[in-house]
Amino acid sequence: MSDKHGNHAAFFVRQGMNGFYVMDQWKGANKLHISERFLASRGKSKDGTFKNPSNNADAFFVIEH
């Protein structure tokens, strides 16, 4: 999806303790390099929505082939 905030891509790298690692790349002058980061499990809010869903391992799903 394209929007006014820029574009982003991430690939699953490996499972970690209480989350997983991804390789990230953003479109933008201040984020030129591909980097690895950890997405921790952050759970849900009282209303049932994911806390910070873009950075919450609990908000992601694995698609297996």
GIMOQUI-V60107 format. One record per helix or strand of 2 or more residues. SS is the DSSP state (~ for helix, > for strand). FROM is the first residue (numbers start at 1). LEN is the number of residues. If there is no record, write none. Layout:
<<SS:FROM:LEN> <SS:FROM:LEN>>
This chain:
<<>:8:9> <>:19:8> <>:35:6> <~:53:3> <~:57:3>>
